[in-house]
Amino acid sequence: MTSTVSWPKGYCREHFLADLVQRENLKRVAELGVWKGRTFLHLLVHCPGVEVIGVDAWEYHPERAGVPGGETYEAWNMPGLEKHVREAAKPFGNRAVILKMDTAAAAMKVKDSSLDLVFIDADHSAEGVTRDLNAWVPKVKQGGFITGHDIDWETVRQVVASRYPHYATGPDNVWWVRND
């Protein structure tokens, strides 16, 4: 599915999500795959009063080498990225919840139907996207939003399209559906 909306230059996933959170008066969101903290921190800054749960293992994954959609993250300073996000999140107190763990394990720490939105941007392999959808969709309230990034990746698109044939797209390769 493609979007017919023209997005302003520089309008990226974090802007789209912050606007969605504000427009829909959402109060509790989760981001899977925090990485550098770009989206996580943007939501904390621009959505006062919103609790943001950020989930990332900040680990290398050599076992994903050669797996379609799998990334090893070996070229990234994962401990440094984690430290940056934790430091930047400190001023937001208990509104910033950081879970350093596998996304499926983190889902078990979140009550079903307690989230207004989940943003999936972690393991991009078909298995990883499927696992995250299975683990996190039950956490989203009816009427909430299931969103993700990198719909331009074949592995992500195949899984999302098979589960949500009428998904919508936003800027910066964001995809989303309402949890009805």
MOHU-V697814 format. One record per backbone hydrogen bond with DSSP energy under -0.5 kcal/mol. NH is the residue of the N-H (numbers start at 1). CO is the residue of the C=O. Records with the same first field share a line. If there is no record, write none. Layout:
BEGIN
NH->CO / CO
END
This chain:
BEGIN
7->5
11->8
12->10
15->12
16->12
17->13
18->14
19->15
20->16
21->17
22->18
23->19
24->20
25->22
26->21
29->51
30->117
31->53
32->119
33->31 / 55
34->55
37->34
41->37
42->38
43->39
44->40
45->41
46->42
47->43
50->47
51->27
52->95
53->29 / 51
54->52 / 97
55->31 / 53
56->99
61->72
64->61
65->62
67->64
70->67
76->73
78->76
81->77
82->78
83->79
84->80
85->81
86->82
87->83
88->84
89->85
90->86 / 87
92->89
93->90
95->92
96->93
97->52 / 95
98->96
99->54 / 97
100->98
101->99
106->102
107->103
108->104 / 105
109->106
110->107
113->138
114->111 / 139
115->139
116->28
117->28
118->145
119->30
120->118 / 147
121->32 / 119
124->69
126->68
129->125
130->126
131->127
132->128
133->129
134->130
135->131
136->132
137->133
139->136
140->136 / 137
141->115
143->179
144->141
145->116
146->177
147->118 / 145
148->175
149->120
151->173
153->150
157->153
158->154
159->155
160->156
161->157
162->158
163->159
164->160
167->164
168->176
170->174
173->170
174->171
175->148
176->168
177->146
179->144
180->178
END
